[in-house]
């Protein structure tokens, strides 16, 4: 090894004088003693099995090589068609069964909407906390309309009215909460209907 400043330069003799034997593959062409550095497939059926040739003989082999030799035109066409889809099975479009087609169509409608042009009703806007609390006070579960709210209000007023229950403070507070909840819901639902 020769040193030039901080750079190392290796001499060629270092690589030439290796004590390990180098295995040399010879050309597979008969009566050729050159190194067989170039590989070529042995046949169409055994593409991973190779001959090893020197440069001159691999050129001659490649000129004479015909992948489709011995095949009829129909077999060549079939091979070409299979190769265009990477030898994977394929089928014509629309050949799926009715059940699979209905599932696919439903998924497409869910993603892109209905193609019939009919408008779907928009989902109800999320309920506010005030509205949810007022419905809970009236012991109702959404979705409800104003007629159901009014009917439930009448039932609860009769049940908790202080004049009917003897001025009980608990019933009086419950009556006030029911009245407040009804007033809140009337503002929300009557304003929506009008």
C-alpha positions, 0 to 999 in steps of 0.5 A: 500500500502506498500512502499519499498524504491522507489518501490511500492508494492500493497497488494492483499487485496486492489484488493479483497475489491472492493465495485463494484459488479462483473458480473459473466456469468454462463456456458450455459450448463444445470445444471452447475453453474460454470463461463462461461469464454469460448465462442463457436459459436452457429452454422455455420450460426451464427458464431458471436453468442456464447454460454459461457461454463466453461472449461470442457463443452467447451472441450466437445462442441469442440469435438462434433462440426462439421462445415460441418455437414448436408452438402453434399460432393459437398457443402463442396467442393464448400465451400472450393473452395470459402474459398481459394479465400476469398469468392471473385469472380474469373474467368479464365485467358484470359476471358477478352474481346478483348478491355480490352485485347488490352489495357493490351497488349499495356500497357505491350508493352509500359513497356517492349517493343515489343516482335516481335524482331523489333527494334523501332527507338530511339527517337531523341536526344534533340536539342541543344540551338544553333541548336534551335536558328539557326532554329528560325533565319531561321524561321523554326520549328523542325523537319526539314531536310537539304533540307528544311533548304537550301530552306528556306535559299535561300528564306531569302537571297533573301529577306534580301540581302543588294545588293537587299535592298539598303544597309539597316543596318537592312537588313544587320544585318539580312543577317549576322544572316541568313548566320551564322545560315545556316553555323551552321546548315550545320555543324550539319546536313551535319555532321549527314548525312555523 
